Amino acid sequence: MELALAQKNSQLIKSNQELDKFVYSVSHDLRAPLSSIIGVINVAQLDTTEEIMLGHLSMVKGSIKKLDGFIKDILRLFQELQVRS
């Protein structure tokens, strides 16, 4: 019985480690393109003086920042859950 419990515990530890790697990978794979897009928007904002275009770029940047914040919130929640377990 103790052997079975040790094996289950080992499997859970391995699953948690794999989940950690997955969450890190997904967050990186999602956040990296967002950072690149923000960089392009910043350059575009420097290259134009048209108020309408600046407004559109600002709206896109705001949406990207909201998405990035959502991803960060998910990561924080996951980390809190990991600490509790």
N, C-alpha and C positions, 0 to 999 in steps of 0.2 A: 504494500500500500504506500509506503514511504517512497519507494522507487517511482511509482506511478505519479505521485504528487510532485516529485522532483522533476520528472519528465515534463509534466504539464507546466510547471513553473518555468522551466527552460524554454519551452515553446512560447509561452507568453512573453518572456523577455525578448526572444528573437522576433516575435511579431511586433512588439513595441519598437524595437530598433529599426525594423523595416518600415514601419509607419512613420517614424521620425525622418528617415531618409526620403521617403515619398513626399511628405509635407514640405521638407526643405527644398526638394527638387522642384515641386510644383510651384511653390512660392517664388523661387528664383526664376523659373521659366515664364511665369506670368508677370513678375515685376520688372524684369530686365527690358522687355519690349516697351513697357510703359515709360520707363526712364528714357529710352531712346526717342520715343515719340515726344516727350516733354522737351528734350533737347532740340528736336527739329522745330517744334512750335516756338521755342525761344529764339531760334535763328530767324524764323519767319517773322516773328514780331519785331525783330531788329531791322529787317529788310523792308518793312512796309510802314507807311504813314497813313494808310487808308483806315479811317475810323471803323467802317463796317467790317473790314477784314480783321482788324485788331479785336473787335468785339467777338467775332466768330472764333478766332483763335483762343481768346480768353475763355469762352464757353467750353471749347474742346478741352483745354487745359484743366478747367474745373472738373469736368466729368472724369478725366483720367485720374486726377488727384482723389476723387471720391472712390473710384475703383481701387486705387492703390491703398487707400485707407481701409476699405472693406477687406482686402487681402491681409493687411496688417492685423486687423481685428480678428480675423479667423486664425492667424498664426498665434496671436496672444491667447486666444481661447484654447487652442490646442496645447500651448505650453502650460497654461494653468491646469488643464486636465491631466497633463503628464506629471506635474508636480504633485497633484493630489493622489495619483495612483501609486 
